[in-house]
């Protein structure tokens, strides 16, 4: 086991994928000589050359469009969208072409493209640099949407995404890039949990808390705080946002009878709303309280000085748990 930050674990996962398959390419703004603004691709251009790690113009639509062409010729491109808010210029390429071409061809055309998206707030960034746009792509059929919560998952999931024949949007919680955990670099991904499965991080009996990406650490802290008050929280990292691992979700809610969904994105029409609807439909007679949601407010992302008031935190998660018990 090696202790790595999330950014370094992703770097090692990308390196492993490139070593294993010469068709894997990395492309994006400043991913080469600079190594990316978060240093996730640091050193890869030096070791694999400019033909496999390519600095691109500041043109996200062009990056994804070029990746689609490369995938049609047998390559496995990994695109980096430098910041979450920059993905919208590429939105048409992603939802109109990338998501639809495999379906349009009856599955004959494969587009094994990974789009890496550093997302979420908490780093004191300016406008367009702290968005949570994942639900746009969860809504779009034909895309896999996943998010890692810690370095060990990041190392395995980026390799699993690259080896998938489906288009994958890989959302990386940027404020967790410097979090550290142990990572099994030698074990590879063979023994890793499949990327479309949720993971139970803490077992509990009183309430199920569902989360992903940057909220995984927050919810684990909430579980520890609740335990000191005699409440047992089951924390599930969704990992895959599309498709959802509903089997794991429903089994947990049927056990606990209560459910709280936590994400940074605004609550209105967010992923939590879809999960709440599904849980209510499938677990209605097991629920002791309505499914509650904790998320960002329905406003544009605020200036950095006040973003701590916008982002869900330990207190807001625990407040939702308390409200679930009040019914």
DRENDO-1510 file (C-alpha; in Angstrom, 1 decimal, always signed):
<recs>
REC; n; res; u; v; w
REC; 1; UNK; +0.0; +0.0; +0.0 .
REC; 2; UNK; +1.2; +3.5; -0.8 .
REC; 3; UNK; -0.2; +6.7; +0.7 .
REC; 4; UNK; -1.2; +9.1; -2.2 .
REC; 5; UNK; -3.3; +12.2; -2.7 .
REC; 6; UNK; -6.2; +11.9; -5.0 .
REC; 7; UNK; -4.4; +13.9; -7.8 .
REC; 8; UNK; -1.4; +11.6; -7.6 .
REC; 9; UNK; -3.6; +8.5; -7.5 .
REC; 10; UNK; -5.3; +9.6; -10.7 .
REC; 11; UNK; -1.9; +10.3; -12.2 .
REC; 12; UNK; -0.8; +6.8; -11.4 .
REC; 13; UNK; -4.0; +5.4; -12.8 .
REC; 14; UNK; -3.6; +7.3; -16.1 .
REC; 15; UNK; +0.1; +6.2; -16.3 .
REC; 16; UNK; -0.9; +2.5; -15.8 .
REC; 17; UNK; -3.6; +2.8; -18.5 .
REC; 18; UNK; -1.1; +4.3; -20.9 .
REC; 19; UNK; +1.5; +1.7; -20.2 .
REC; 20; UNK; -1.1; -1.1; -20.8 .
REC; 21; UNK; -2.6; +0.2; -24.0 .
REC; 22; UNK; -0.7; +2.4; -26.6 .
REC; 23; UNK; -4.1; +3.5; -28.0 .
REC; 24; UNK; -4.7; +5.6; -24.8 .
REC; 25; UNK; -4.2; +9.3; -25.5 .
REC; 26; UNK; -4.6; +12.3; -23.2 .
REC; 27; UNK; -5.7; +15.7; -24.5 .
REC; 28; UNK; -6.7; +19.0; -23.0 .
REC; 29; UNK; -5.7; +22.5; -22.0 .
REC; 30; UNK; -2.3; +22.6; -20.3 .
REC; 31; UNK; -2.2; +18.8; -19.7 .
REC; 32; UNK; +1.2; +18.4; -21.3 .
REC; 33; UNK; +4.1; +20.6; -20.2 .
REC; 34; UNK; +2.3; +22.1; -17.3 .
REC; 35; UNK; +0.9; +18.8; -16.2 .
REC; 36; UNK; -2.6; +20.2; -15.7 .
REC; 37; UNK; -3.7; +23.0; -13.4 .
REC; 38; UNK; -4.1; +20.4; -10.6 .
REC; 39; UNK; -1.0; +18.4; -11.7 .
REC; 40; UNK; -3.1; +15.3; -12.4 .
REC; 41; UNK; -1.2; +14.7; -15.7 .
REC; 42; UNK; +2.2; +15.8; -14.3 .
REC; 43; UNK; +5.1; +14.1; -16.0 .
REC; 44; UNK; +3.0; +12.1; -18.5 .
REC; 45; UNK; +4.0; +14.1; -21.6 .
REC; 46; UNK; +7.7; +13.8; -20.6 .
REC; 47; UNK; +7.4; +10.0; -20.3 .
REC; 48; UNK; +5.0; +9.2; -23.2 .
REC; 49; UNK; +5.7; +12.0; -25.7 .
REC; 50; UNK; +3.7; +14.8; -27.3 .
REC; 51; UNK; +1.9; +12.4; -29.6 .
REC; 52; UNK; +0.1; +10.8; -26.7 .
REC; 53; UNK; -0.2; +13.7; -24.2 .
REC; 54; UNK; -1.4; +16.7; -26.2 .
REC; 55; UNK; -1.9; +20.3; -25.2 .
REC; 56; UNK; -4.9; +21.6; -27.1 .
REC; 57; UNK; -6.3; +25.1; -27.9 .
REC; 58; UNK; -8.8; +26.6; -25.4 .
REC; 59; UNK; -11.7; +25.1; -27.3 .
REC; 60; UNK; -13.7; +22.4; -25.4 .
REC; 61; UNK; -16.0; +21.6; -28.3 .
REC; 62; UNK; -12.9; +21.0; -30.5 .
REC; 63; UNK; -11.3; +18.8; -27.8 .
REC; 64; UNK; -14.3; +16.5; -27.6 .
REC; 65; UNK; -15.0; +16.6; -31.3 .
REC; 66; UNK; -11.4; +15.6; -32.0 .
REC; 67; UNK; -11.7; +12.8; -29.4 .
REC; 68; UNK; -14.7; +11.5; -31.2 .
REC; 69; UNK; -12.8; +11.3; -34.5 .
REC; 70; UNK; -9.9; +9.6; -32.8 .
REC; 71; UNK; -12.2; +7.1; -31.1 .
REC; 72; UNK; -13.7; +6.2; -34.5 .
REC; 73; UNK; -10.2; +5.3; -35.6 .
REC; 74; UNK; -9.6; +3.0; -32.7 .
REC; 75; UNK; -8.0; +5.2; -30.1 .
REC; 76; UNK; -9.1; +5.7; -26.5 .
REC; 77; UNK; -8.9; +9.4; -25.8 .
REC; 78; UNK; -9.0; +10.8; -22.3 .
REC; 79; UNK; -10.1; +14.5; -22.4 .
REC; 80; UNK; -9.6; +16.9; -19.6 .
REC; 81; UNK; -12.0; +19.7; -19.2 .
REC; 82; UNK; -9.9; +22.1; -17.1 .
REC; 83; UNK; -12.8; +23.3; -14.9 .
REC; 84; UNK; -16.4; +22.1; -14.6 .
REC; 85; UNK; -17.9; +25.4; -15.9 .
REC; 86; UNK; -15.9; +25.0; -19.1 .
REC; 87; UNK; -17.8; +21.9; -20.2 .
REC; 88; UNK; -20.7; +23.8; -21.6 .
REC; 89; UNK; -19.0; +24.8; -24.9 .
REC; 90; UNK; -18.6; +21.0; -25.4 .
REC; 91; UNK; -22.2; +20.2; -24.4 .
REC; 92; UNK; -23.5; +19.8; -28.0 .
REC; 93; UNK; -20.7; +17.4; -28.9 .
REC; 94; UNK; -21.3; +15.4; -25.8 .
REC; 95; UNK; -25.1; +15.1; -25.9 .
REC; 96; UNK; -25.7; +15.2; -29.6 .
REC; 97; UNK; -22.8; +13.1; -30.9 .
REC; 98; UNK; -20.9; +11.3; -28.2 .
REC; 99; UNK; -24.0; +10.0; -26.4 .
REC; 100; UNK; -25.9; +9.2; -29.6 .
REC; 101; UNK; -23.5; +7.7; -32.1 .
REC; 102; UNK; -23.3; +4.2; -30.5 .
REC; 103; UNK; -27.2; +4.0; -30.4 .
REC; 104; UNK; -27.5; +5.5; -33.9 .
REC; 105; UNK; -25.3; +2.7; -35.2 .
REC; 106; UNK; -27.0; -0.1; -33.3 .
REC; 107; UNK; -24.0; -0.6; -31.2 .
REC; 108; UNK; -21.6; -1.1; -34.1 .
REC; 109; UNK; -19.8; +2.2; -33.4 .
REC; 110; UNK; -17.9; +2.3; -30.1 .
REC; 111; UNK; -16.7; +5.5; -28.6 .
REC; 112; UNK; -14.4; +4.6; -25.7 .
REC; 113; UNK; -13.9; +8.2; -24.6 .
REC; 114; UNK; -13.3; +9.4; -21.0 .
REC; 115; UNK; -14.0; +13.1; -20.2 .
REC; 116; UNK; -12.4; +14.1; -16.9 .
REC; 117; UNK; -14.1; +16.9; -15.1 .
REC; 118; UNK; -12.8; +18.5; -11.9 .
REC; 119; UNK; -16.0; +19.6; -10.3 .
REC; 120; UNK; -17.5; +21.3; -7.2 .
REC; 121; UNK; -16.5; +24.1; -5.0 .
REC; 122; UNK; -14.4; +24.7; -1.9 .
REC; 123; UNK; -11.2; +26.0; -3.5 .
REC; 124; UNK; -12.0; +29.7; -3.5 .
REC; 125; UNK; -12.2; +30.0; -7.3 .
REC; 126; UNK; -13.8; +32.6; -9.5 .
REC; 127; UNK; -17.0; +32.3; -11.5 .
REC; 128; UNK; -17.3; +29.2; -13.8 .
REC; 129; UNK; -14.7; +27.3; -11.8 .
REC; 130; UNK; -16.9; +25.7; -9.1 .
REC; 131; UNK; -19.9; +24.2; -10.8 .
REC; 132; UNK; -21.6; +20.9; -10.3 .
REC; 133; UNK; -23.0; +20.1; -13.8 .
REC; 134; UNK; -23.2; +16.3; -13.4 .
REC; 135; UNK; -27.0; +16.0; -13.5 .
REC; 136; UNK; -27.1; +17.4; -17.1 .
REC; 137; UNK; -25.2; +14.3; -18.2 .
REC; 138; UNK; -27.0; +11.9; -15.9 .
REC; 139; UNK; -30.2; +13.0; -17.7 .
REC; 140; UNK; -28.6; +12.1; -21.1 .
REC; 141; UNK; -29.0; +8.5; -22.2 .
REC; 142; UNK; -25.9; +6.9; -23.6 .
REC; 143; UNK; -23.3; +8.2; -21.2 .
REC; 144; UNK; -21.9; +6.6; -18.1 .
REC; 145; UNK; -21.4; +9.2; -15.3 .
REC; 146; UNK; -19.1; +8.3; -12.4 .
REC; 147; UNK; -17.4; +10.1; -9.5 .
REC; 148; UNK; -14.6; +9.0; -7.2 .
REC; 149; UNK; -14.6; +9.9; -3.5 .
REC; 150; UNK; -11.1; +9.1; -2.4 .
REC; 151; UNK; -7.6; +8.3; -3.9 .
REC; 152; UNK; -8.0; +4.5; -3.9 .
REC; 153; UNK; -11.3; +4.7; -5.9 .
REC; 154; UNK; -9.8; +7.3; -8.2 .
REC; 155; UNK; -6.8; +5.1; -9.1 .
REC; 156; UNK; -9.1; +2.1; -9.9 .
REC; 157; UNK; -12.0; +3.9; -11.5 .
REC; 158; UNK; -10.0; +6.0; -14.0 .
REC; 159; UNK; -8.5; +2.8; -15.3 .
REC; 160; UNK; -11.9; +1.1; -15.4 .
REC; 161; UNK; -13.4; +4.1; -17.3 .
REC; 162; UNK; -10.6; +4.0; -19.8 .
REC; 163; UNK; -11.1; +0.3; -20.5 .
REC; 164; UNK; -14.8; +0.7; -21.0 .
REC; 165; UNK; -16.2; +0.8; -24.5 .
REC; 166; UNK; -18.8; +3.3; -23.4 .
REC; 167; UNK; -18.4; +7.1; -23.2 .
REC; 168; UNK; -17.7; +8.0; -19.6 .
REC; 169; UNK; -17.8; +11.3; -17.8 .
REC; 170; UNK; -15.5; +11.1; -14.8 .
REC; 171; UNK; -16.2; +13.8; -12.2 .
REC; 172; UNK; -13.3; +14.4; -9.9 .
REC; 173; UNK; -14.0; +16.4; -6.6 .
REC; 174; UNK; -11.4; +19.1; -7.0 .
REC; 175; UNK; -11.3; +20.2; -3.3 .
REC; 176; UNK; -10.4; +16.6; -2.4 .
REC; 177; UNK; -7.4; +16.5; -4.8 .
REC; 178; UNK; -5.1; +16.8; -1.7 .
REC; 179; UNK; -6.8; +14.3; +0.5 .
REC; 180; UNK; -4.6; +11.2; +1.2 .
REC; 181; UNK; -5.4; +7.5; +1.7 .
REC; 182; UNK; -3.7; +4.2; +1.1 .
REC; 183; UNK; -3.7; +3.0; -2.5 .
REC; 184; UNK; -2.9; -0.5; -3.7 .
REC; 185; UNK; -0.8; +0.2; -6.8 .
REC; 186; UNK; +0.3; -3.4; -7.1 .
REC; 187; UNK; -3.1; -5.0; -6.9 .
REC; 188; UNK; -4.4; -3.3; -10.1 .
REC; 189; UNK; -8.1; -3.1; -10.8 .
REC; 190; UNK; -8.9; -6.8; -11.1 .
REC; 191; UNK; -10.0; -6.9; -7.4 .
REC; 192; UNK; -11.6; -3.4; -7.4 .
REC; 193; UNK; -15.3; -2.8; -7.1 .
REC; 194; UNK; -16.9; -2.4; -10.5 .
REC; 195; UNK; -17.3; +1.3; -11.4 .
REC; 196; UNK; -21.1; +1.0; -11.7 .
REC; 197; UNK; -21.5; -0.3; -8.1 .
REC; 198; UNK; -22.1; +1.8; -5.0 .
REC; 199; UNK; -19.9; +1.2; -1.9 .
REC; 200; UNK; -21.1; +1.1; +1.7 .
REC; 201; UNK; -18.5; +3.0; +3.7 .
REC; 202; UNK; -20.1; +2.9; +7.1 .
REC; 203; UNK; -22.7; +0.4; +8.2 .
REC; 204; UNK; -25.6; +1.7; +10.2 .
REC; 205; UNK; -29.2; +0.8; +11.3 .
REC; 206; UNK; -31.0; +4.2; +11.8 .
REC; 207; UNK; -30.7; +6.2; +8.5 .
REC; 208; UNK; -29.1; +5.8; +5.1 .
REC; 209; UNK; -27.0; +8.7; +3.8 .
REC; 210; UNK; -26.3; +8.7; +0.1 .
REC; 211; UNK; -23.5; +10.8; -1.3 .
REC; 212; UNK; -20.8; +11.0; -3.9 .
REC; 213; UNK; -17.6; +12.9; -4.8 .
REC; 214; UNK; -16.8; +15.8; -2.5 .
REC; 215; UNK; -19.6; +15.0; -0.1 .
REC; 216; UNK; -18.2; +11.5; +0.8 .
REC; 217; UNK; -15.8; +12.9; +3.4 .
REC; 218; UNK; -18.4; +15.3; +4.8 .
REC; 219; UNK; -20.9; +12.5; +5.3 .
REC; 220; UNK; -18.4; +10.2; +6.9 .
REC; 221; UNK; -17.6; +13.0; +9.4 .
REC; 222; UNK; -21.3; +13.3; +10.0 .
REC; 223; UNK; -21.6; +9.6; +10.7 .
REC; 224; UNK; -18.8; +9.8; +13.3 .
REC; 225; UNK; -20.5; +12.8; +14.9 .
REC; 226; UNK; -23.9; +11.2; +15.0 .
REC; 227; UNK; -22.4; +8.0; +16.6 .
REC; 228; UNK; -21.4; +10.1; +19.6 .
REC; 229; UNK; -25.1; +11.0; +20.0 .
REC; 230; UNK; -26.2; +7.4; +19.7 .
REC; 231; UNK; -27.4; +7.4; +16.1 .
REC; 232; UNK; -26.2; +4.9; +13.6 .
REC; 233; UNK; -25.7; +6.2; +10.1 .
REC; 234; UNK; -25.1; +4.0; +7.0 .
REC; 235; UNK; -23.1; +6.0; +4.5 .
REC; 236; UNK; -23.1; +4.9; +0.9 .
REC; 237; UNK; -20.9; +6.4; -1.8 .
REC; 238; UNK; -22.9; +6.1; -5.0 .
REC; 239; UNK; -19.8; +6.2; -7.2 .
REC; 240; UNK; -21.9; +5.6; -10.3 .
REC; 241; UNK; -24.4; +8.3; -11.0 .
REC; 242; UNK; -25.6; +6.8; -14.2 .
REC; 243; UNK; -26.5; +4.0; -14.1 .
REC; 244; UNK; -27.4; +4.1; -10.4 .
REC; 245; UNK; -26.8; +1.0; -8.2 .
REC; 246; UNK; -30.4; +0.9; -7.0 .
REC; 247; UNK; -30.0; -2.6; -5.6 .
REC; 248; UNK; -27.6; -1.4; -2.9 .
REC; 249; UNK; -29.6; +1.8; -2.3 .
REC; 250; UNK; -32.9; +0.0; -1.8 .
REC; 251; UNK; -31.4; -2.7; +0.4 .
REC; 252; UNK; -30.0; -0.1; +2.7 .
REC; 253; UNK; -33.2; +2.0; +2.9 .
REC; 254; UNK; -35.3; -1.1; +3.6 .
REC; 255; UNK; -33.0; -1.8; +6.5 .
REC; 256; UNK; -32.8; +1.7; +8.0 .
REC; 257; UNK; -36.3; +3.1; +7.1 .
REC; 258; UNK; -34.8; +6.6; +6.5 .
REC; 259; UNK; -32.9; +8.2; +3.7 .
REC; 260; UNK; -31.0; +11.5; +3.2 .
REC; 261; UNK; -29.3; +12.3; -0.1 .
REC; 262; UNK; -26.4; +14.7; -0.1 .
REC; 263; UNK; -24.7; +16.5; -3.1 .
REC; 264; UNK; -23.1; +19.8; -3.8 .
REC; 265; UNK; -25.3; +20.6; -6.8 .
REC; 266; UNK; -28.5; +22.6; -6.3 .
REC; 267; UNK; -31.3; +20.6; -4.8 .
REC; 268; UNK; -33.8; +21.7; -7.5 .
REC; 269; UNK; -34.1; +19.0; -10.1 .
REC; 270; UNK; -30.8; +17.5; -8.9 .
REC; 271; UNK; -29.8; +13.9; -8.7 .
REC; 272; UNK; -31.3; +13.7; -5.2 .
REC; 273; UNK; -34.7; +14.3; -6.6 .
REC; 274; UNK; -34.5; +11.3; -8.9 .
REC; 275; UNK; -33.1; +9.1; -6.1 .
REC; 276; UNK; -35.9; +10.3; -3.7 .
REC; 277; UNK; -38.5; +9.4; -6.3 .
REC; 278; UNK; -37.1; +5.9; -6.9 .
REC; 279; UNK; -36.7; +5.2; -3.2 .
REC; 280; UNK; -40.2; +6.4; -2.4 .
REC; 281; UNK; -41.6; +4.2; -5.2 .
REC; 282; UNK; -39.7; +1.0; -4.3 .
REC; 283; UNK; -39.3; +1.3; -0.5 .
REC; 284; UNK; -42.6; +3.2; +0.4 .
REC; 285; UNK; -43.8; +0.7; +3.1 .
REC; 286; UNK; -40.3; +0.6; +4.7 .
REC; 287; UNK; -40.0; +4.4; +5.1 .
REC; 288; UNK; -40.4; +6.0; +8.5 .
REC; 289; UNK; -39.9; +9.5; +7.1 .
REC; 290; UNK; -39.8; +11.3; +3.7 .
REC; 291; UNK; -36.6; +11.1; +1.8 .
REC; 292; UNK; -34.7; +14.3; +2.5 .
REC; 293; UNK; -32.2; +16.1; +0.4 .
REC; 294; UNK; -29.2; +18.3; +1.2 .
REC; 295; UNK; -27.5; +20.3; -1.5 .
REC; 296; UNK; -26.5; +23.6; -2.9 .
REC; 297; UNK; -29.1; +26.5; -3.0 .
REC; 298; UNK; -30.9; +27.3; -6.2 .
REC; 299; UNK; -28.7; +30.3; -7.0 .
REC; 300; UNK; -25.7; +30.9; -9.2 .
REC; 301; UNK; -22.5; +29.8; -7.4 .
REC; 302; UNK; -21.5; +32.5; -5.0 .
REC; 303; UNK; -18.3; +34.5; -4.8 .
REC; 304; UNK; -15.5; +32.6; -3.1 .
REC; 305; UNK; -15.7; +34.7; +0.1 .
REC; 306; UNK; -19.1; +33.3; +1.0 .
REC; 307; UNK; -19.0; +29.9; -0.7 .
REC; 308; UNK; -18.8; +28.2; +2.8 .
REC; 309; UNK; -22.4; +29.3; +3.3 .
REC; 310; UNK; -23.5; +27.7; +0.1 .
REC; 311; UNK; -21.8; +24.3; +0.3 .
REC; 312; UNK; -23.4; +21.5; +2.3 .
REC; 313; UNK; -21.4; +21.0; +5.5 .
REC; 314; UNK; -21.4; +18.7; +8.5 .
REC; 315; UNK; -24.1; +20.8; +10.3 .
REC; 316; UNK; -26.5; +20.7; +7.4 .
REC; 317; UNK; -26.1; +16.9; +7.0 .
REC; 318; UNK; -26.7; +16.4; +10.7 .
REC; 319; UNK; -29.7; +18.7; +10.6 .
REC; 320; UNK; -31.3; +16.6; +7.9 .
REC; 321; UNK; -30.6; +13.4; +9.9 .
REC; 322; UNK; -32.4; +15.1; +12.9 .
REC; 323; UNK; -35.4; +16.0; +10.8 .
REC; 324; UNK; -35.6; +12.5; +9.5 .
REC; 325; UNK; -36.0; +11.3; +13.1 .
REC; 326; UNK; -38.6; +14.0; +13.9 .
REC; 327; UNK; -41.3; +12.2; +11.8 .
</recs>
